[in-house]
Amino acid sequence: MLHEHLQALPVQALNGLLFFGIRPRSVVVGDIDLTEIKGENVDYKGKTALITGASSGIGLAYAEEFARRGTNLILVARRADLLKAAEKKISGFSNVKIELIEMDLSTLDAGARLVKAVSAKKLQVDFLINNAGFGTSGRLVKEDRAHIQSEIVLNVATLVDLTAAYLPQLLERNFGAIVNIASTASYQPVPGMAVYAATKAFVRSFTSAVWGEVAGSKVRVLTVSPGATKTEFFDVAGAKPMGSLAPVTNVVATTFKSLEKKRSKPAVIDGGGNRLLAGVSSLLPESLVIKVAANMFMPK
């Protein structure tokens, strides 16, 4: 039985179950729906995308790709210097309009403040990319409670608030998309990163539920789960990646490919290897998956 063989795999062979895992270059995934047709005609030009965490990493990569498609930008991040650098970079190859909003989104009123700031500029949001977030690592008993509270607020509360704020507008126009960034860490509990993995599991569950609520409309709601990616994440979290890191452009390409499919899906995992291994983890006993994760990420 497959299940019995999987249980016999050594811990090292299960590294890929987690979002830091080694990514095979090419994997044939059996969940590809051949009835899906790529190329849904999405009109990006002249629309506006609101992107949080837009000053670097995945957020900046989203901004660059939207700009290439002629979409105006509202870029939100804490660091004004990096926002200005992002604006300069994008303006070097695109003439789209760019609005910068310097704001810390890790407070409970952040969503309301951001919506107010966007409204004050009289801007209409067509695409919302909830990318801002961070992770912490270490045993929960040694975590700084204020820091993990900010982590939960940013990763969960602000994301929910912004989704709730802009979804009615998109539905009224029957156009647009909301993309919420989760992680392949959402597919299993991760001792040593307990709070981070749990927040991303919430994001995936929440977004899938909202996807179900908008069924029948032309509004797309999508969870994107990257694996280990070349960003500041590991430096901020104080963790070390296992295996190679994917370029941020892969995450963006996966997102647009999913948004442009004729048949909408609630979630997508970046990388064929990550998709396969997330599926494998669901076949294993949860206790085994947790032990593997603890072996990898718990402080020694």
BELCOR-V156501 format. One record per residue. N is the residue number from 1. RES is the residue in one letter. PHI is phi in whole degrees, -180 to 180 (* if undefined). Layout:
N;RES;PHI  N;RES;PHI
This chain:
1;M;*  2;L;-57  3;H;-59  4;E;-69  5;H;-65  6;L;-64  7;Q;-65  8;A;-85  9;L;-65  10;P;-69  11;V;-55  12;Q;-61  13;A;-75  14;L;-99  15;N;-54  16;G;-70  17;L;-65  18;L;-106  19;F;-68  20;F;-93  21;G;-72  22;I;-69  23;R;-106  24;P;-59  25;R;-67  26;S;-145  27;V;-135  28;V;-84  29;V;-102  30;G;-79  31;D;-95  32;I;-70  33;D;-93  34;L;-72  35;T;-81  36;E;-74  37;I;-117  38;K;-73  39;G;112  40;E;-54  41;N;-77  42;V;-96  43;D;-91  44;Y;-95  45;K;-65  46;G;81  47;K;-83  48;T;-131  49;A;-112  50;L;-100  51;I;-124  52;T;-94  53;G;61  54;A;-93  55;S;-86  56;S;-162  57;G;58  58;I;-64  59;G;-61  60;L;-65  61;A;-64  62;Y;-62  63;A;-60  64;E;-64  65;E;-70  66;F;-60  67;A;-62  68;R;-62  69;R;-92  70;G;85  71;T;-92  72;N;-68  73;L;-126  74;I;-119  75;L;-104  76;V;-122  77;A;-166  78;R;-79  79;R;-99  80;A;-63  81;D;-64  82;L;-73  83;L;-62  84;K;-66  85;A;-66  86;A;-64  87;E;-61  88;K;-62  89;K;-62  90;I;-68  91;S;-64  92;G;-72  93;F;-130  94;S;-144  95;N;-106  96;V;-67  97;K;-77  98;I;-128  99;E;-111  100;L;-109  101;I;-129  102;E;-84  103;M;-161  104;D;-87  105;L;-97  106;S;-97  107;T;-115  108;L;-64  109;D;-95  110;A;-62  111;G;-59  112;A;-64  113;R;-66  114;L;-70  115;V;-59  116;K;-64  117;A;-66  118;V;-68  119;S;-63  120;A;-63  121;K;-88  122;K;56  123;L;-108  124;Q;-102  125;V;-98  126;D;-106  127;F;-131  128;L;-112  129;I;-113  130;N;-85  131;N;-105  132;A;-60  133;G;173  134;F;-153  135;G;-123  136;T;-125  137;S;-135  138;G;125  139;R;-68  140;L;-56  141;V;-64  142;K;-108  143;E;-74  144;D;-77  145;R;-64  146;A;-65  147;H;-68  148;I;-72  149;Q;-65  150;S;-63  151;E;-61  152;I;-67  153;V;-61  154;L;-67  155;N;-71  156;V;-119  157;A;-63  158;T;-66  159;L;-59  160;V;-65  161;D;-63  162;L;-68  163;T;-61  164;A;-66  165;A;-73  166;Y;-98  167;L;-60  168;P;-58  169;Q;-67  170;L;-66  171;L;-67  172;E;-63  173;R;-89  174;N;54  175;F;-158  176;G;118  177;A;-153  178;I;-120  179;V;-117  180;N;-110  181;I;-89  182;A;-106  183;S;-174  184;T;-67  185;A;-64  186;S;-73  187;Y;-90  188;Q;-162  189;P;-64  190;V;-128  191;P;-58  192;G;98  193;M;-142  194;A;-60  195;V;-70  196;Y;-58  197;A;-60  198;A;-67  199;T;-64  200;K;-74  201;A;-65  202;F;-61  203;V;-57  204;R;-66  205;S;-65  206;F;-60  207;T;-66  208;S;-63  209;A;-65  210;V;-66  211;W;-54  212;G;-65  213;E;-73  214;V;-98  215;A;-55  216;G;99  217;S;-98  218;K;-96  219;V;-84  220;R;-99  221;V;-127  222;L;-141  223;T;-95  224;V;-115  225;S;-114  226;P;-75  227;G;-92  228;A;-67  229;T;-131  230;K;-75  231;T;-138  232;E;-82  233;F;-52  234;F;-68  235;D;-65  236;V;-68  237;A;-76  238;G;74  239;A;-119  240;K;-113  241;P;-72  242;M;-104  243;G;89  244;S;-80  245;L;-110  246;A;-80  247;P;-70  248;V;-63  249;T;-64  250;N;-63  251;V;-62  252;V;-65  253;A;-62  254;T;-62  255;T;-63  256;F;-67  257;K;-61  258;S;-70  259;L;-62  260;E;-96  261;K;-74  262;K;-65  263;R;-103  264;S;-75  265;K;-121  266;P;-77  267;A;-153  268;V;-144  269;I;-107  270;D;-79  271;G;100  272;G;-60  273;G;-63  274;N;-64  275;R;-62  276;L;-62  277;L;-73  278;A;-65  279;G;-67  280;V;-62  281;S;-61  282;S;-72  283;L;-88  284;L;-90  285;P;-59  286;E;-58  287;S;-61  288;L;-68  289;V;-61  290;I;-65  291;K;-64  292;V;-62  293;A;-62  294;A;-63  295;N;-62  296;M;-86  297;F;-119  298;M;-71  299;P;-58  300;K;-78
